[in-house]
Amino acid sequence: MNSIGKFLLFFAIGALNLPVAHAQAVQDLETRCARRDAVACTILGMMYDDGEGVRQDKFKAVELFTKACDGGEATGCFNLGVMYDNGEGVRQDKSKAVELYTKACDRGIAPGCSNLGVMYERGESVRQDKFKALELYTKACNGGNAKGCTNLGMMYQIGEGVRLDRNRAMELFGKACDLREEQGCKEYARMKSGAR
């Protein structure tokens, strides 16, 4: 699970007033999820995805993320998109990943916009569209997603889908670095030193 996911997991457990003991937390989340609490399904799905407090079970994670997404919980849609994108707990299906990332992005989940941007940039299960990728990376970066800032910076750095602008690229890499994204920090340092 990425650091954002872990933050959301522990923040959400605290927000749900769950006891610290994982067993009780899991039981409470299962009860809430069974009552169609989509947020609880997402949190429980993240726990199963990462093996945090439960035995890791990618198939169970997919089941829970599906229930969350069907219940309108955007983070559940994003996490399910990642599962389909990577073929974890399900047969890999890039088209399904695009569908789920779109739902997540449309509902304000910045990492969903970033991942969808990658799909458009590469032409994975969508027609390749650098301008759409640029739009999605911008939305992701504006939403605080460091990888979106790095990807957007790369487009400005090489003039792909946008006019070449090294100053804008450096600004975006700096923002990504401030958000602790390793590649953004490397690109920022490289540009700052004058390396090409």
C-alpha positions as CSV (number, residue, x, y, z in Angstrom):
1,M,0.0,0.0,0.0
2,N,1.4,3.4,-0.8
3,S,1.9,6.1,1.8
4,I,-1.3,7.9,0.8
5,G,-3.2,4.7,1.2
6,K,-1.7,4.1,4.7
7,F,-2.5,7.6,5.7
8,L,-6.1,7.2,4.6
9,L,-6.3,3.9,6.3
10,F,-5.1,5.1,9.7
11,F,-6.9,8.5,9.4
12,A,-10.2,6.7,8.5
13,I,-9.8,4.2,11.4
14,G,-9.4,7.1,13.8
15,A,-12.3,9.0,12.2
16,L,-14.6,5.9,12.6
17,N,-13.7,5.8,16.3
18,L,-12.4,2.3,16.0
19,P,-10.4,0.7,18.8
20,V,-6.7,0.3,18.2
21,A,-6.9,-3.5,18.3
22,H,-6.9,-4.7,14.7
23,A,-9.3,-7.6,15.4
24,Q,-11.9,-5.3,16.8
25,A,-11.3,-2.8,14.0
26,V,-11.7,-5.5,11.4
27,Q,-14.9,-6.8,13.0
28,D,-16.3,-3.3,13.2
29,L,-15.4,-2.6,9.5
30,E,-16.9,-5.8,8.4
31,T,-20.2,-4.9,10.2
32,R,-20.2,-1.4,8.7
33,C,-19.3,-2.7,5.2
34,A,-22.2,-5.3,5.4
35,R,-24.5,-2.3,6.2
36,R,-23.4,-0.7,2.9
37,D,-20.9,1.8,4.5
38,A,-18.8,2.2,1.3
39,V,-15.9,4.0,3.2
40,A,-15.7,1.0,5.6
41,C,-15.5,-1.3,2.6
42,T,-12.6,0.7,1.2
43,I,-10.7,0.7,4.4
44,L,-11.2,-3.0,4.9
45,G,-10.2,-3.6,1.3
46,M,-6.9,-1.6,1.8
47,M,-6.2,-3.8,4.9
48,Y,-6.7,-7.0,2.9
49,D,-4.7,-5.6,0.0
50,D,-1.7,-4.9,2.2
51,G,-2.2,-7.6,4.8
52,E,-2.5,-4.9,7.5
53,G,-4.1,-6.5,10.5
54,V,-5.5,-9.4,8.4
55,R,-4.0,-12.1,6.2
56,Q,-3.3,-10.5,2.8
57,D,-6.0,-11.5,0.3
58,K,-6.0,-9.7,-3.0
59,F,-9.2,-11.5,-4.0
60,K,-11.0,-10.2,-0.9
61,A,-9.6,-6.8,-1.5
62,V,-11.1,-6.7,-5.0
63,E,-14.4,-7.9,-3.6
64,L,-14.4,-5.1,-1.0
65,F,-13.2,-2.4,-3.4
66,T,-16.0,-3.4,-5.9
67,K,-18.6,-3.1,-3.2
68,A,-17.2,0.3,-2.2
69,C,-17.0,1.6,-5.7
70,D,-20.6,0.3,-6.5
71,G,-21.6,2.2,-3.3
72,G,-20.2,5.5,-4.8
73,E,-16.9,5.6,-2.8
74,A,-14.3,7.1,-5.2
75,T,-11.2,5.8,-3.3
76,G,-12.6,2.3,-3.7
77,C,-12.9,2.9,-7.5
78,F,-9.3,4.1,-7.6
79,N,-8.0,1.1,-5.6
80,L,-10.1,-1.3,-7.8
81,G,-8.6,0.4,-10.9
82,V,-5.1,-0.3,-9.6
83,M,-6.0,-3.9,-9.1
84,Y,-7.3,-4.2,-12.6
85,D,-4.3,-2.2,-14.0
86,N,-1.8,-4.5,-12.3
87,G,-3.7,-7.8,-12.5
88,E,-3.8,-8.2,-8.7
89,G,-6.7,-10.4,-7.5
90,V,-8.3,-10.2,-11.0
91,R,-7.3,-10.8,-14.5
92,Q,-5.4,-7.7,-15.8
93,D,-7.9,-5.5,-17.7
94,K,-6.6,-2.1,-18.8
95,S,-10.0,-1.1,-20.2
96,K,-11.6,-1.7,-16.8
97,A,-8.8,0.2,-15.2
98,V,-9.5,3.2,-17.5
99,E,-13.2,3.0,-16.5
100,L,-12.4,2.9,-12.8
101,Y,-9.7,5.6,-12.9
102,T,-12.2,7.8,-14.8
103,K,-14.8,7.4,-12.1
104,A,-12.2,8.2,-9.4
105,C,-10.9,11.2,-11.2
106,D,-14.3,12.6,-12.0
107,R,-15.0,12.3,-8.2
108,G,-11.9,14.3,-7.2
109,I,-9.4,11.5,-6.5
110,A,-6.1,13.1,-7.8
111,P,-4.1,9.8,-8.1
112,G,-6.9,8.5,-10.4
113,C,-6.4,11.4,-12.7
114,S,-2.6,10.8,-12.7
115,N,-3.0,7.1,-13.5
116,L,-5.6,7.9,-16.2
117,G,-3.2,10.4,-17.6
118,V,-0.6,7.7,-17.9
119,M,-3.1,5.5,-19.8
120,Y,-3.8,8.4,-22.3
121,E,-0.1,9.3,-22.6
122,R,0.8,5.7,-23.5
123,G,-2.4,4.8,-25.4
124,E,-3.2,1.9,-23.1
125,S,-6.8,0.8,-23.8
126,V,-7.6,4.3,-25.0
127,R,-6.5,6.2,-28.1
128,Q,-3.2,7.9,-27.4
129,D,-3.9,11.5,-26.6
130,K,-1.1,13.7,-25.2
131,F,-3.4,16.7,-24.8
132,K,-5.8,14.6,-22.6
133,A,-2.8,13.3,-20.6
134,L,-1.7,16.9,-20.1
135,E,-5.2,17.9,-18.9
136,L,-5.3,14.9,-16.5
137,Y,-1.8,15.5,-15.1
138,T,-2.7,19.1,-14.5
139,K,-5.8,18.1,-12.6
140,A,-3.8,15.5,-10.6
141,C,-1.0,18.0,-9.8
142,N,-3.6,20.7,-8.8
143,G,-5.1,18.1,-6.6
144,G,-1.9,17.6,-4.7
145,N,-0.7,14.4,-6.5
146,A,3.1,14.4,-6.7
147,K,3.3,11.9,-9.5
148,G,0.9,14.0,-11.5
149,C,3.2,17.0,-11.1
150,T,6.3,14.9,-12.1
151,N,4.5,13.6,-15.2
152,L,3.3,17.1,-16.1
153,G,6.9,18.4,-15.6
154,M,8.2,15.7,-18.0
155,M,5.8,16.9,-20.7
156,Y,6.9,20.5,-20.3
157,Q,10.6,19.4,-20.2
158,I,10.4,17.7,-23.5
159,G,7.6,19.7,-25.1
160,E,5.3,16.7,-25.5
161,G,1.6,17.8,-25.8
162,V,2.6,21.3,-24.8
163,R,5.1,23.9,-25.8
164,L,8.5,23.2,-24.3
165,D,9.0,25.2,-21.2
166,R,12.0,24.3,-19.0
167,N,11.1,26.9,-16.3
168,R,7.6,25.4,-15.9
169,A,9.0,21.9,-15.9
170,M,11.5,22.9,-13.1
171,E,8.6,24.5,-11.1
172,L,6.5,21.3,-11.4
173,F,9.5,19.1,-10.4
174,G,10.0,21.4,-7.4
175,K,6.4,21.0,-6.4
176,A,6.6,17.2,-6.8
177,C,9.8,17.2,-4.7
178,D,8.1,19.2,-2.0
179,L,5.5,16.5,-2.0
180,R,8.3,13.9,-1.6
181,E,8.2,12.3,-5.0
182,E,11.6,10.8,-5.7
183,Q,11.7,11.2,-9.5
184,G,10.5,14.8,-9.3
185,C,13.3,15.5,-6.8
186,K,15.9,13.9,-9.2
187,E,14.6,15.9,-12.2
188,Y,14.6,19.1,-10.1
189,A,18.1,18.6,-8.9
190,R,19.3,17.7,-12.4
191,M,17.7,20.8,-14.0
192,K,18.9,23.1,-11.2
193,S,22.5,21.9,-11.8
194,G,22.1,22.7,-15.5
195,A,22.4,19.1,-16.6
196,R,20.4,18.2,-19.7
